[in-house]
Amino acid sequence: MHSVKFAGRRIYVPNHPVIRIVLGCVLLLGGFLGFLPVLGFWMVPLGLLILAIDIPIARRLRRRLEIRLGRWLVRTSPKWARRFGFSTGEKTA
């Protein structure tokens, strides 16, 4: 089973690439309608994560966002950065 790892968390997705692409597109479209009561903006990053398995452009975008998030967390809150699996450069005893 395929999975996507982001910020120290693992998300399992279906094996078939067509199902993954359809699911990712549906989540993206639903996320753009996030102002509606049932749908939410949380669907956009999840859709990008799922599309990142099969589409190289989405994969590069996910990597860039993860690096930016990690650097920002290390700079602003090293405790949360360690919690999400980003290195702070400090050695622990």
PDB file as gemmi writes it, atoms N, CA and C in Angstrom:
CRYST1    1.000    1.000    1.000  90.00  90.00  90.00 P 1                      
ATOM      1  N   MET A   1       0.838  -1.175   0.000  1.00  0.00           N  
ATOM      2  CA  MET A   1       0.000   0.000   0.000  1.00  0.00           C  
ATOM      3  C   MET A   1       0.889   1.246   0.000  1.00  0.00           C  
ATOM      4  N   HIS A   2       0.573   2.206  -0.844  1.00  0.00           N  
ATOM      5  CA  HIS A   2       1.338   3.442  -0.928  1.00  0.00           C  
ATOM      6  C   HIS A   2       1.013   4.332   0.261  1.00  0.00           C  
ATOM      7  N   SER A   3       1.974   5.169   0.598  1.00  0.00           N  
ATOM      8  CA  SER A   3       1.752   6.122   1.675  1.00  0.00           C  
ATOM      9  C   SER A   3       2.533   7.391   1.367  1.00  0.00           C  
ATOM     10  N   VAL A   4       2.096   8.472   1.984  1.00  0.00           N  
ATOM     11  CA  VAL A   4       2.751   9.763   1.862  1.00  0.00           C  
ATOM     12  C   VAL A   4       3.172  10.172   3.266  1.00  0.00           C  
ATOM     13  N   LYS A   5       4.411  10.616   3.409  1.00  0.00           N  
ATOM     14  CA  LYS A   5       4.901  11.056   4.706  1.00  0.00           C  
ATOM     15  C   LYS A   5       5.085  12.563   4.664  1.00  0.00           C  
ATOM     16  N   PHE A   6       4.491  13.248   5.620  1.00  0.00           N  
ATOM     17  CA  PHE A   6       4.585  14.696   5.694  1.00  0.00           C  
ATOM     18  C   PHE A   6       4.641  15.104   7.158  1.00  0.00           C  
ATOM     19  N   ALA A   7       5.662  15.844   7.507  1.00  0.00           N  
ATOM     20  CA  ALA A   7       5.828  16.366   8.869  1.00  0.00           C  
ATOM     21  C   ALA A   7       5.782  15.249   9.903  1.00  0.00           C  
ATOM     22  N   GLY A   8       6.415  14.145   9.591  1.00  0.00           N  
ATOM     23  CA  GLY A   8       6.499  13.053  10.549  1.00  0.00           C  
ATOM     24  C   GLY A   8       5.276  12.166  10.621  1.00  0.00           C  
ATOM     25  N   ARG A   9       4.272  12.420   9.824  1.00  0.00           N  
ATOM     26  CA  ARG A   9       3.043  11.615   9.820  1.00  0.00           C  
ATOM     27  C   ARG A   9       2.961  10.826   8.524  1.00  0.00           C  
ATOM     28  N   ARG A  10       2.392   9.646   8.576  1.00  0.00           N  
ATOM     29  CA  ARG A  10       2.247   8.796   7.395  1.00  0.00           C  
ATOM     30  C   ARG A  10       0.757   8.653   7.059  1.00  0.00           C  
ATOM     31  N   ILE A  11       0.424   8.913   5.786  1.00  0.00           N  
ATOM     32  CA  ILE A  11      -0.961   8.806   5.308  1.00  0.00           C  
ATOM     33  C   ILE A  11      -0.988   7.699   4.262  1.00  0.00           C  
ATOM     34  N   TYR A  12      -1.819   6.693   4.480  1.00  0.00           N  
ATOM     35  CA  TYR A  12      -1.932   5.583   3.533  1.00  0.00           C  
ATOM     36  C   TYR A  12      -2.996   5.917   2.489  1.00  0.00           C  
ATOM     37  N   VAL A  13      -2.687   5.606   1.230  1.00  0.00           N  
ATOM     38  CA  VAL A  13      -3.586   5.901   0.116  1.00  0.00           C  
ATOM     39  C   VAL A  13      -3.775   4.630  -0.721  1.00  0.00           C  
ATOM     40  N   PRO A  14      -4.803   4.593  -1.585  1.00  0.00           N  
ATOM     41  CA  PRO A  14      -5.054   3.400  -2.406  1.00  0.00           C  
ATOM     42  C   PRO A  14      -3.876   3.060  -3.318  1.00  0.00           C  
ATOM     43  N   ASN A  15      -3.795   1.787  -3.720  1.00  0.00           N  
ATOM     44  CA  ASN A  15      -2.703   1.327  -4.568  1.00  0.00           C  
ATOM     45  C   ASN A  15      -2.830   1.749  -6.028  1.00  0.00           C  
ATOM     46  N   HIS A  16      -4.032   1.788  -6.549  1.00  0.00           N  
ATOM     47  CA  HIS A  16      -4.240   2.044  -7.973  1.00  0.00           C  
ATOM     48  C   HIS A  16      -4.028   3.526  -8.286  1.00  0.00           C  
ATOM     49  N   PRO A  17      -3.160   3.850  -9.278  1.00  0.00           N  
ATOM     50  CA  PRO A  17      -2.850   5.253  -9.564  1.00  0.00           C  
ATOM     51  C   PRO A  17      -4.051   6.074 -10.021  1.00  0.00           C  
ATOM     52  N   VAL A  18      -4.974   5.475 -10.765  1.00  0.00           N  
ATOM     53  CA  VAL A  18      -6.146   6.230 -11.238  1.00  0.00           C  
ATOM     54  C   VAL A  18      -7.005   6.649 -10.049  1.00  0.00           C  
ATOM     55  N   ILE A  19      -7.182   5.759  -9.087  1.00  0.00           N  
ATOM     56  CA  ILE A  19      -7.970   6.085  -7.895  1.00  0.00           C  
ATOM     57  C   ILE A  19      -7.284   7.190  -7.094  1.00  0.00           C  
ATOM     58  N   ARG A  20      -5.954   7.121  -6.987  1.00  0.00           N  
ATOM     59  CA  ARG A  20      -5.222   8.168  -6.259  1.00  0.00           C  
ATOM     60  C   ARG A  20      -5.371   9.514  -6.938  1.00  0.00           C  
ATOM     61  N   ILE A  21      -5.262   9.550  -8.260  1.00  0.00           N  
ATOM     62  CA  ILE A  21      -5.362  10.818  -8.984  1.00  0.00           C  
ATOM     63  C   ILE A  21      -6.773  11.391  -8.864  1.00  0.00           C  
ATOM     64  N   VAL A  22      -7.778  10.549  -9.004  1.00  0.00           N  
ATOM     65  CA  VAL A  22      -9.171  11.019  -8.871  1.00  0.00           C  
ATOM     66  C   VAL A  22      -9.419  11.527  -7.452  1.00  0.00           C  
ATOM     67  N   LEU A  23      -8.961  10.771  -6.445  1.00  0.00           N  
ATOM     68  CA  LEU A  23      -9.146  11.181  -5.058  1.00  0.00           C  
ATOM     69  C   LEU A  23      -8.444  12.504  -4.779  1.00  0.00           C  
ATOM     70  N   GLY A  24      -7.216  12.665  -5.265  1.00  0.00           N  
ATOM     71  CA  GLY A  24      -6.493  13.919  -5.072  1.00  0.00           C  
ATOM     72  C   GLY A  24      -7.185  15.099  -5.730  1.00  0.00           C  
ATOM     73  N   CYS A  25      -7.695  14.896  -6.944  1.00  0.00           N  
ATOM     74  CA  CYS A  25      -8.410  15.975  -7.650  1.00  0.00           C  
ATOM     75  C   CYS A  25      -9.705  16.339  -6.937  1.00  0.00           C  
ATOM     76  N   VAL A  26     -10.426  15.335  -6.462  1.00  0.00           N  
ATOM     77  CA  VAL A  26     -11.678  15.594  -5.734  1.00  0.00           C  
ATOM     78  C   VAL A  26     -11.390  16.384  -4.459  1.00  0.00           C  
ATOM     79  N   LEU A  27     -10.339  16.019  -3.750  1.00  0.00           N  
ATOM     80  CA  LEU A  27      -9.983  16.757  -2.537  1.00  0.00           C  
ATOM     81  C   LEU A  27      -9.578  18.193  -2.852  1.00  0.00           C  
ATOM     82  N   LEU A  28      -8.832  18.389  -3.936  1.00  0.00           N  
ATOM     83  CA  LEU A  28      -8.454  19.756  -4.325  1.00  0.00           C  
ATOM     84  C   LEU A  28      -9.681  20.590  -4.666  1.00  0.00           C  
ATOM     85  N   LEU A  29     -10.558  20.036  -5.471  1.00  0.00           N  
ATOM     86  CA  LEU A  29     -11.765  20.775  -5.851  1.00  0.00           C  
ATOM     87  C   LEU A  29     -12.636  21.061  -4.640  1.00  0.00           C  
ATOM     88  N   GLY A  30     -12.766  20.093  -3.762  1.00  0.00           N  
ATOM     89  CA  GLY A  30     -13.543  20.303  -2.539  1.00  0.00           C  
ATOM     90  C   GLY A  30     -12.910  21.354  -1.643  1.00  0.00           C  
ATOM     91  N   GLY A  31     -11.593  21.419  -1.632  1.00  0.00           N  
ATOM     92  CA  GLY A  31     -10.903  22.411  -0.826  1.00  0.00           C  
ATOM     93  C   GLY A  31     -11.109  23.826  -1.339  1.00  0.00           C  
ATOM     94  N   PHE A  32     -11.240  23.984  -2.645  1.00  0.00           N  
ATOM     95  CA  PHE A  32     -11.493  25.314  -3.195  1.00  0.00           C  
ATOM     96  C   PHE A  32     -12.915  25.777  -2.902  1.00  0.00           C  
ATOM     97  N   LEU A  33     -13.777  24.850  -2.510  1.00  0.00           N  
ATOM     98  CA  LEU A  33     -15.130  25.202  -2.080  1.00  0.00           C  
ATOM     99  C   LEU A  33     -15.203  25.190  -0.550  1.00  0.00           C  
ATOM    100  N   GLY A  34     -14.101  25.490   0.094  1.00  0.00           N  
ATOM    101  CA  GLY A  34     -13.981  25.405   1.544  1.00  0.00           C  
ATOM    102  C   GLY A  34     -14.858  26.359   2.313  1.00  0.00           C  
ATOM    103  N   PHE A  35     -15.409  27.350   1.654  1.00  0.00           N  
ATOM    104  CA  PHE A  35     -16.297  28.280   2.344  1.00  0.00           C  
ATOM    105  C   PHE A  35     -17.658  27.653   2.627  1.00  0.00           C  
ATOM    106  N   LEU A  36     -17.943  26.518   1.989  1.00  0.00           N  
ATOM    107  CA  LEU A  36     -19.195  25.812   2.258  1.00  0.00           C  
ATOM    108  C   LEU A  36     -19.098  25.074   3.589  1.00  0.00           C  
ATOM    109  N   PRO A  37     -20.238  24.791   4.236  1.00  0.00           N  
ATOM    110  CA  PRO A  37     -20.204  24.221   5.589  1.00  0.00           C  
ATOM    111  C   PRO A  37     -19.530  22.855   5.707  1.00  0.00           C  
ATOM    112  N   VAL A  38     -19.753  21.932   4.791  1.00  0.00           N  
ATOM    113  CA  VAL A  38     -19.229  20.576   4.942  1.00  0.00           C  
ATOM    114  C   VAL A  38     -17.781  20.477   4.486  1.00  0.00           C  
ATOM    115  N   LEU A  39     -17.455  21.181   3.420  1.00  0.00           N  
ATOM    116  CA  LEU A  39     -16.112  21.118   2.862  1.00  0.00           C  
ATOM    117  C   LEU A  39     -15.193  22.079   3.608  1.00  0.00           C  
ATOM    118  N   GLY A  40     -13.902  21.868   3.495  1.00  0.00           N  
ATOM    119  CA  GLY A  40     -12.981  22.749   4.198  1.00  0.00           C  
ATOM    120  C   GLY A  40     -11.695  22.950   3.426  1.00  0.00           C  
ATOM    121  N   PHE A  41     -10.965  23.973   3.813  1.00  0.00           N  
ATOM    122  CA  PHE A  41      -9.702  24.274   3.150  1.00  0.00           C  
ATOM    123  C   PHE A  41      -8.632  23.237   3.482  1.00  0.00           C  
ATOM    124  N   TRP A  42      -8.864  22.392   4.476  1.00  0.00           N  
ATOM    125  CA  TRP A  42      -7.927  21.322   4.827  1.00  0.00           C  
ATOM    126  C   TRP A  42      -7.791  20.306   3.702  1.00  0.00           C  
ATOM    127  N   MET A  43      -8.745  20.296   2.776  1.00  0.00           N  
ATOM    128  CA  MET A  43      -8.726  19.324   1.695  1.00  0.00           C  
ATOM    129  C   MET A  43      -7.649  19.638   0.644  1.00  0.00           C  
ATOM    130  N   VAL A  44      -7.249  20.901   0.522  1.00  0.00           N  
ATOM    131  CA  VAL A  44      -6.255  21.284  -0.489  1.00  0.00           C  
ATOM    132  C   VAL A  44      -4.895  20.642  -0.206  1.00  0.00           C  
ATOM    133  N   PRO A  45      -4.316  20.787   0.992  1.00  0.00           N  
ATOM    134  CA  PRO A  45      -3.018  20.138   1.209  1.00  0.00           C  
ATOM    135  C   PRO A  45      -3.086  18.619   1.152  1.00  0.00           C  
ATOM    136  N   LEU A  46      -4.188  18.046   1.607  1.00  0.00           N  
ATOM    137  CA  LEU A  46      -4.330  16.593   1.544  1.00  0.00           C  
ATOM    138  C   LEU A  46      -4.404  16.121   0.092  1.00  0.00           C  
ATOM    139  N   GLY A  47      -5.119  16.852  -0.750  1.00  0.00           N  
ATOM    140  CA  GLY A  47      -5.175  16.520  -2.172  1.00  0.00           C  
ATOM    141  C   GLY A  47      -3.810  16.620  -2.835  1.00  0.00           C  
ATOM    142  N   LEU A  48      -3.034  17.650  -2.473  1.00  0.00           N  
ATOM    143  CA  LEU A  48      -1.685  17.782  -3.022  1.00  0.00           C  
ATOM    144  C   LEU A  48      -0.781  16.642  -2.562  1.00  0.00           C  
ATOM    145  N   LEU A  49      -0.933  16.220  -1.319  1.00  0.00           N  
ATOM    146  CA  LEU A  49      -0.129  15.103  -0.818  1.00  0.00           C  
ATOM    147  C   LEU A  49      -0.414  13.832  -1.603  1.00  0.00           C  
ATOM    148  N   ILE A  50      -1.672  13.581  -1.885  1.00  0.00           N  
ATOM    149  CA  ILE A  50      -2.038  12.366  -2.619  1.00  0.00           C  
ATOM    150  C   ILE A  50      -1.589  12.456  -4.069  1.00  0.00           C  
ATOM    151  N   LEU A  51      -1.729  13.619  -4.680  1.00  0.00           N  
ATOM    152  CA  LEU A  51      -1.281  13.787  -6.065  1.00  0.00           C  
ATOM    153  C   LEU A  51       0.239  13.722  -6.184  1.00  0.00           C  
ATOM    154  N   ALA A  52       0.955  14.015  -5.106  1.00  0.00           N  
ATOM    155  CA  ALA A  52       2.417  14.025  -5.143  1.00  0.00           C  
ATOM    156  C   ALA A  52       3.003  12.644  -5.413  1.00  0.00           C  
ATOM    157  N   ILE A  53       2.230  11.602  -5.217  1.00  0.00           N  
ATOM    158  CA  ILE A  53       2.735  10.254  -5.487  1.00  0.00           C  
ATOM    159  C   ILE A  53       2.916  10.040  -6.984  1.00  0.00           C  
ATOM    160  N   ASP A  54       1.974  10.526  -7.784  1.00  0.00           N  
ATOM    161  CA  ASP A  54       1.964  10.214  -9.214  1.00  0.00           C  
ATOM    162  C   ASP A  54       2.337  11.374 -10.123  1.00  0.00           C  
ATOM    163  N   ILE A  55       2.280  12.599  -9.651  1.00  0.00           N  
ATOM    164  CA  ILE A  55       2.501  13.760 -10.509  1.00  0.00           C  
ATOM    165  C   ILE A  55       3.753  14.500 -10.038  1.00  0.00           C  
ATOM    166  N   PRO A  56       4.793  14.556 -10.882  1.00  0.00           N  
ATOM    167  CA  PRO A  56       6.063  15.160 -10.463  1.00  0.00           C  
ATOM    168  C   PRO A  56       5.954  16.622 -10.037  1.00  0.00           C  
ATOM    169  N   ILE A  57       5.114  17.418 -10.673  1.00  0.00           N  
ATOM    170  CA  ILE A  57       4.989  18.831 -10.308  1.00  0.00           C  
ATOM    171  C   ILE A  57       4.445  18.954  -8.888  1.00  0.00           C  
ATOM    172  N   ALA A  58       3.457  18.161  -8.551  1.00  0.00           N  
ATOM    173  CA  ALA A  58       2.908  18.175  -7.193  1.00  0.00           C  
ATOM    174  C   ALA A  58       3.944  17.683  -6.188  1.00  0.00           C  
ATOM    175  N   ARG A  59       4.771  16.716  -6.600  1.00  0.00           N  
ATOM    176  CA  ARG A  59       5.820  16.205  -5.717  1.00  0.00           C  
ATOM    177  C   ARG A  59       6.827  17.297  -5.379  1.00  0.00           C  
ATOM    178  N   ARG A  60       7.237  18.072  -6.398  1.00  0.00           N  
ATOM    179  CA  ARG A  60       8.182  19.161  -6.148  1.00  0.00           C  
ATOM    180  C   ARG A  60       7.559  20.236  -5.265  1.00  0.00           C  
ATOM    181  N   LEU A  61       6.301  20.554  -5.508  1.00  0.00           N  
ATOM    182  CA  LEU A  61       5.615  21.554  -4.694  1.00  0.00           C  
ATOM    183  C   LEU A  61       5.529  21.091  -3.242  1.00  0.00           C  
ATOM    184  N   ARG A  62       5.232  19.818  -3.025  1.00  0.00           N  
ATOM    185  CA  ARG A  62       5.147  19.282  -1.661  1.00  0.00           C  
ATOM    186  C   ARG A  62       6.495  19.359  -0.963  1.00  0.00           C  
ATOM    187  N   ARG A  63       7.565  19.017  -1.676  1.00  0.00           N  
ATOM    188  CA  ARG A  63       8.904  19.080  -1.073  1.00  0.00           C  
ATOM    189  C   ARG A  63       9.264  20.502  -0.680  1.00  0.00           C  
ATOM    190  N   ARG A  64       8.987  21.457  -1.559  1.00  0.00           N  
ATOM    191  CA  ARG A  64       9.301  22.857  -1.251  1.00  0.00           C  
ATOM    192  C   ARG A  64       8.510  23.349  -0.052  1.00  0.00           C  
ATOM    193  N   LEU A  65       7.229  22.998  -0.006  1.00  0.00           N  
ATOM    194  CA  LEU A  65       6.408  23.418   1.128  1.00  0.00           C  
ATOM    195  C   LEU A  65       6.882  22.784   2.430  1.00  0.00           C  
ATOM    196  N   GLU A  66       7.282  21.527   2.366  1.00  0.00           N  
ATOM    197  CA  GLU A  66       7.766  20.846   3.572  1.00  0.00           C  
ATOM    198  C   GLU A  66       9.070  21.471   4.069  1.00  0.00           C  
ATOM    199  N   ILE A  67       9.960  21.830   3.167  1.00  0.00           N  
ATOM    200  CA  ILE A  67      11.212  22.468   3.566  1.00  0.00           C  
ATOM    201  C   ILE A  67      10.939  23.836   4.179  1.00  0.00           C  
ATOM    202  N   ARG A  68      10.066  24.616   3.563  1.00  0.00           N  
ATOM    203  CA  ARG A  68       9.730  25.929   4.124  1.00  0.00           C  
ATOM    204  C   ARG A  68       9.077  25.804   5.494  1.00  0.00           C  
ATOM    205  N   LEU A  69       8.158  24.863   5.623  1.00  0.00           N  
ATOM    206  CA  LEU A  69       7.499  24.650   6.915  1.00  0.00           C  
ATOM    207  C   LEU A  69       8.515  24.243   7.972  1.00  0.00           C  
ATOM    208  N   GLY A  70       9.425  23.341   7.629  1.00  0.00           N  
ATOM    209  CA  GLY A  70      10.439  22.889   8.572  1.00  0.00           C  
ATOM    210  C   GLY A  70      11.355  24.008   9.018  1.00  0.00           C  
ATOM    211  N   ARG A  71      11.811  24.809   8.075  1.00  0.00           N  
ATOM    212  CA  ARG A  71      12.694  25.930   8.430  1.00  0.00           C  
ATOM    213  C   ARG A  71      11.971  26.944   9.298  1.00  0.00           C  
ATOM    214  N   TRP A  72      10.720  27.228   8.976  1.00  0.00           N  
ATOM    215  CA  TRP A  72       9.945  28.179   9.754  1.00  0.00           C  
ATOM    216  C   TRP A  72       9.725  27.655  11.170  1.00  0.00           C  
ATOM    217  N   LEU A  73       9.389  26.362  11.294  1.00  0.00           N  
ATOM    218  CA  LEU A  73       9.180  25.786  12.618  1.00  0.00           C  
ATOM    219  C   LEU A  73      10.463  25.785  13.443  1.00  0.00           C  
ATOM    220  N   VAL A  74      11.585  25.441  12.837  1.00  0.00           N  
ATOM    221  CA  VAL A  74      12.855  25.434  13.562  1.00  0.00           C  
ATOM    222  C   VAL A  74      13.177  26.838  14.058  1.00  0.00           C  
ATOM    223  N   ARG A  75      12.885  27.830  13.251  1.00  0.00           N  
ATOM    224  CA  ARG A  75      13.178  29.212  13.612  1.00  0.00           C  
ATOM    225  C   ARG A  75      12.238  29.734  14.696  1.00  0.00           C  
ATOM    226  N   THR A  76      10.948  29.408  14.611  1.00  0.00           N  
ATOM    227  CA  THR A  76       9.975  29.984  15.532  1.00  0.00           C  
ATOM    228  C   THR A  76       9.697  29.122  16.756  1.00  0.00           C  
ATOM    229  N   SER A  77       9.697  27.805  16.586  1.00  0.00           N  
ATOM    230  CA  SER A  77       9.366  26.928  17.707  1.00  0.00           C  
ATOM    231  C   SER A  77      10.101  25.596  17.569  1.00  0.00           C  
ATOM    232  N   PRO A  78      11.323  25.523  18.082  1.00  0.00           N  
ATOM    233  CA  PRO A  78      12.104  24.286  17.961  1.00  0.00           C  
ATOM    234  C   PRO A  78      11.418  23.075  18.602  1.00  0.00           C  
ATOM    235  N   LYS A  79      10.647  23.305  19.661  1.00  0.00           N  
ATOM    236  CA  LYS A  79       9.948  22.195  20.315  1.00  0.00           C  
ATOM    237  C   LYS A  79       8.955  21.537  19.353  1.00  0.00           C  
ATOM    238  N   TRP A  80       8.174  22.343  18.664  1.00  0.00           N  
ATOM    239  CA  TRP A  80       7.214  21.795  17.700  1.00  0.00           C  
ATOM    240  C   TRP A  80       7.922  21.214  16.488  1.00  0.00           C  
ATOM    241  N   ALA A  81       9.050  21.795  16.110  1.00  0.00           N  
ATOM    242  CA  ALA A  81       9.819  21.263  14.979  1.00  0.00           C  
ATOM    243  C   ALA A  81      10.290  19.850  15.288  1.00  0.00           C  
ATOM    244  N   ARG A  82      10.806  19.628  16.490  1.00  0.00           N  
ATOM    245  CA  ARG A  82      11.230  18.278  16.873  1.00  0.00           C  
ATOM    246  C   ARG A  82      10.050  17.333  16.925  1.00  0.00           C  
ATOM    247  N   ARG A  83       8.919  17.819  17.405  1.00  0.00           N  
ATOM    248  CA  ARG A  83       7.724  16.982  17.509  1.00  0.00           C  
ATOM    249  C   ARG A  83       7.244  16.508  16.140  1.00  0.00           C  
ATOM    250  N   PHE A  84       7.399  17.345  15.120  1.00  0.00           N  
ATOM    251  CA  PHE A  84       6.978  16.974  13.768  1.00  0.00           C  
ATOM    252  C   PHE A  84       8.080  16.329  12.945  1.00  0.00           C  
ATOM    253  N   GLY A  85       9.243  16.102  13.552  1.00  0.00           N  
ATOM    254  CA  GLY A  85      10.300  15.376  12.867  1.00  0.00           C  
ATOM    255  C   GLY A  85      11.288  16.239  12.106  1.00  0.00           C  
ATOM    256  N   PHE A  86      11.274  17.541  12.335  1.00  0.00           N  
ATOM    257  CA  PHE A  86      12.251  18.415  11.701  1.00  0.00           C  
ATOM    258  C   PHE A  86      13.416  18.603  12.649  1.00  0.00           C  
ATOM    259  N   SER A  87      14.625  18.536  12.139  1.00  0.00           N  
ATOM    260  CA  SER A  87      15.818  18.641  12.971  1.00  0.00           C  
ATOM    261  C   SER A  87      16.078  20.091  13.326  1.00  0.00           C  
ATOM    262  N   THR A  88      16.465  20.327  14.558  1.00  0.00           N  
ATOM    263  CA  THR A  88      16.796  21.676  14.990  1.00  0.00           C  
ATOM    264  C   THR A  88      18.296  21.896  15.046  1.00  0.00           C  
ATOM    265  N   GLY A  89      19.074  20.851  14.795  1.00  0.00           N  
ATOM    266  CA  GLY A  89      20.519  20.978  14.822  1.00  0.00           C  
ATOM    267  C   GLY A  89      21.097  20.829  16.211  1.00  0.00           C  
ATOM    268  N   GLU A  90      20.259  20.679  17.224  1.00  0.00           N  
ATOM    269  CA  GLU A  90      20.732  20.504  18.594  1.00  0.00           C  
ATOM    270  C   GLU A  90      20.958  19.031  18.879  1.00  0.00           C  
ATOM    271  N   LYS A  91      21.965  18.759  19.676  1.00  0.00           N  
ATOM    272  CA  LYS A  91      22.224  17.373  20.076  1.00  0.00           C  
ATOM    273  C   LYS A  91      21.558  17.120  21.408  1.00  0.00           C  
ATOM    274  N   THR A  92      20.904  15.968  21.509  1.00  0.00           N  
ATOM    275  CA  THR A  92      20.278  15.610  22.775  1.00  0.00           C  
ATOM    276  C   THR A  92      21.114  14.541  23.445  1.00  0.00           C  
ATOM    277  N   ALA A  93      21.194  14.619  24.753  1.00  0.00           N  
ATOM    278  CA  ALA A  93      22.026  13.661  25.501  1.00  0.00           C  
ATOM    279  C   ALA A  93      21.269  12.407  25.820  1.00  0.00           C  
TER     280      ALA A  93                                                      
END                                                                             
